[in-house]
Amino acid sequence: MSRTDETLLDLALSRATVDRSAHERARTGTIDAALADPGTRVLELREGTAPVLVPGRDRLALRAPRDRDVDASPWFLGRHEGVAYVAVRPGPGDGSPGVEAVEDVEWLSLREVGADLDDTEAGLLTTATALHGWHRGHQHCPRCGALTEVVLGGWVRRCPADGSEHYPRTDPAVIMAVVDPDHRLLLATGNAWPDGRVSVLAGFVEAGETMEAAVAREVREEVGVSVTDLAYRGNQPWPFPASLMLGFRARATTTDLVPDPAEIRSAAWYTRTELAERMVDGSRTLPSRVSIARLLIEEWFGGPLPTPREDSP
């Protein structure tokens, strides 16, 4: 198999080494036992950020359990090399000392550090971020509106009124590098983005739709282009708040661009030379290294994109 036929293996948020150890979630007392073990490592979350050691910004400030962690919405993340990992989300009234008391840390989001962490910690923070978003937005039963309770180590919310169980959802979304017969790459600017920021197209898979059909539909809807020769390139979780990004490459059979004004402010075809020049002069910016979008673009480009000149805007 040639390299061009392989899927992308080094996506920043697809790396994980921690065994989620689902059988432990079902045991009564798993969280209590983990928090009673001084060898357990605790990942503390605050409004979507986690403590990261500085300088370096490439290691999480994991800590030992504290007494008040039992009241801080603990979630069992799994186990690696015999060590249990738990995430906690202290409430505003939690008076326990933060990790800053013992470590030199900076509170950063997964978007900011996901590409710099090692495989174990990148996987931990990705999972914890996904759970954090789900718990924050799904506290009530969708059937009756009752406040649900957290069970199974943070992986299920159960309704005490009707007994129904609710699980973290994942929304599949396709993201695609579309290239025309002249090897130009299609990049667009979303309505909510700043001027000059460009990326490949993406969109959610609709009910009853295949991934491939979603790619063709989204490209046609967003810029009026037809595509063929789809090739799957890899996938990664994107917990902002709950997506799974499915990456594709596709070949355009038409090149006239008709951006959908409801979603796209502008779109254009780029040669490698044109994109490199606009990156250097600062007139174009791309998604961060943590995203599959950046890897799809760099795969087409043939390597890392150049950085802006110091005197660029």
N, C-alpha and C positions, 0 to 999 in steps of 0.2 A: 504494500500500500504506500503510495507517495504521500509526502507531507501535505500536499494540497488536498488530499482526500481525507485526511484525519480531522477530527473535530478539535476545537481549541481546548487544550488541557490545562492552561494556566490562568483561567479566569479568576480574578481576585476573590470573589465571594463564593466560588464553587469549591474552595479548599476547606477540608475539614478532616480532623483525625479523631475527634471525640465520639465514642460509642454512645448513642443516645439512650441505650440501655432501657428500652421501653418496658421490659419486665419489671424493673425496679419501680417504675412509676405506679404500677398496680399494687404494690405492697403498702400496707398501712404503716406509717411511721418512717417512710423513706426520707422525707425532708427533715424530720426531727433527728434521725440518725446521722444524716449528712452534716447538719449544723452542730451536732454534738461532737463531731470528729475534728480535731484541730488541724488535721491534714487536708480537709476540704478547702478548696479555693473558691472564694466568693467574688462575683463580678457585680459591682454596684452600678446601677443605672440612675441617671437623673435627666428627665425630660429628653430622652433619646440620645444622651451622651454618656460616655464611660470614661473613667480615669485612665489616662495614658501617661507613662513615665517620660519625663523630660530631663535632660535633652535626649534626642533620638526620636521620640514619638513613634517607636516601633514595638513597644511592649505595653500590655495592659497592666495596670496596678491592681493585680488580684491580691486578695487578702484572706486572712483566716476568719472563721465565723465569729460573730459577736452575739451577745445575749439577745439584743433587740432585733436581730435578723428574722426571728420567727414571726415578728409582727410586720415585716417589710415585704409582703407579697412574694415569698420565696418560690422560685421555679427551679426544678431539677433539670439541668442541661445535659447531664450524662456523666460518663466516666472515661478517663484516659490513663493508661498505665497505673491503674489502681486508685487514682485520685478522682474524687467526686467533684463536680463543678455545679455551683448553684448561682443563680442570678437573683438579686434583690432590688426592690424599688422602694426605698424609704419614703415615707410620707412627709409632708411639710412640717409635721409636728414631731418628727423623730429627732430626739436630742442627742443621739449617739454621735461620736466624733467621726468625721469623714476621713477618707483615706489621705487627705492632705495633711492630717495630723501626723502621719508617719512616713509619708512619701512626698516627693516633689512631683506633682502631677499637673496635667492640664486636662480639662474635661472636653472631649472631642467626640464627634459623631462617627458612625461607620463610614459615611461618605468620605470623611476627611482622612481616616487612617486605615481603612480596610485593605488597601493595596500594600501597606507597609508592614502589617502584622504577619507573624508566621502562620503556618497552616492551622495549628491548633487554636490560636487566639482569634484568627480571622473567622473561623467557623463558630467559635463561642459567641463572638460579638454579633455575627450575622443572625444566629439563632435567637439570642437574647433580644435583639432589636425587633425581630419579627414577632416574638411573643409580647414584647412591650406594646407594640402597636395594636395587636389584636386585643389584649386585655383592656387597653385604654378605650377602645371603641366598641366593645361588645360586652358590656357589663349586665345587660338585661336580656331576658328571654325573648326571642323574636316571636314566640307563640302567644305569650300572655303578658309580657312586660315586667314580670317579677325580676328582682335583683338576683342574679345567679351567684353560685358559690364556686370557688376554685377547687378542683380536685385533680387527682392523678398527677401530682407534682407540677401543676401549672399548665398542663396540656389539655385540660377539659374544663368547661364551665357547666355546672349542672343546675337546673332549675329546681328549687325546693318545692315549687307549687305543683308542677306537672311531671317532674321527674325526667324531663328531656335533657339530653346531653348535647353540647355544642362544642365544635372543634375549630382550631385555627384554620382560616380559609386561605387558599392560595389562588390568585387570579393569573392564568396563563396569558402572556403577551408575546407577540412576535416582534423582532427587531431585525432589520435587513439592510445589508449593503448592496445597493442596486448599482450595477455598472453597465454602461452602454457599449455598443460595438466598437467605439473608439477608446475603450478602457477608462472612460471618465467615471468618476464616482458622483452619485447624487447625494447632495447634502441640503438640508433645509433649516430654517429658523422658525421655531414655534412662536405663537403670538405672545406668550408670556415671557419669552427669553429676551435678554438684552441684545442690542444690535451687535452683529458680528459673531454671535455664538451660533455654531452650526453643528448638526449631527445627522446621523442616518435616521430613516423613518422608523416608526414603531407604532404599535396599536394592540388593543386587547383582542383576544380570540372570542368570538361571539358564541352564543349557545348553539350547539349542534353543528359546529364548524371545525374543520381540520386546521392544523397549523398552516399547511401549504395554501389552503383557500384563504386563510386570514392574511397571509403575506400578499397575495395577489389583490385581494380586496382593498387592503389598507393603502397600498401604493397607488392603486387606481383612484381611490376616493381622495387621497391627500394631494396628489399632484397630477392625476390624469394619465399616468404612464402604465402600459401593460408590460408584464414580465413573464419570463419562462426560465427553464433550467435552474430550478431552485436547488440549493445544496445546504443541508443542515450543518451548522458550524459549532454548536455547543449551547449550553444553557447555564444560567446562574440565578440564584435567588436575588430578588431586589426588594427588600422589605421596607418599601417606602410608599404605601404601608405593607402591601402583601402580594407582590407580583413574582412570577417566575418568568424570566426573560429567555425566550427561545430564539437563538441567533441563526440567521440564514444569509446566504449570498444568492443573488438573483441577477439574471441578465435582462436588460430592458429591450423590448422589441419596438418601442416607440420612444421618442425623445422630447416631444413638445411638452412643456411643463405648464400645467394649469393648477396652481396652488388653491386649495380649499381655504377661502378667507376665514372660515370659522376656526381653523386650526393652524394654518401655515401663513406666516407673514411673507416669506420669500423662499425660493428654492433655486438651485443652480447645479450645473454639471461642472466638475473640477478635474483638470488633469493633475498628475502628481506635482508637476512643476508649479502650477498655479496655486495649489493648496499650500505647498511648502513656502512659497513667496509670501502668501498672506498670513501664514503663521509667523514668519520672521518679522514682518512689518507690524504685527499686532492687530491687523484688521479682522482676523478670524481667530476664534477660540473654539476648543473642542471639549467634549465631556472629559471628566477626570479619569485617571488610570484605574479607578475602582470599577468602572462600568464596562459592560460588554460592548457598548457602542464604540469606545475608544479602541478596543482590540480589533473589532471588525474594520475600522478605518485604517488602523496600522497594518493589518494583514494585507489590505488592498495596496497600501502605500509601499509595503515591503520592509517595514521596520519603524522605529520610533520617529515621530514627527519632530522637526526642528523647533526650538524654543524661540520666543520673541527676542529681538534685539533689546538691549538695555534702554535705548533711546526711543523705543516704540511707544505709542500712546498707551 
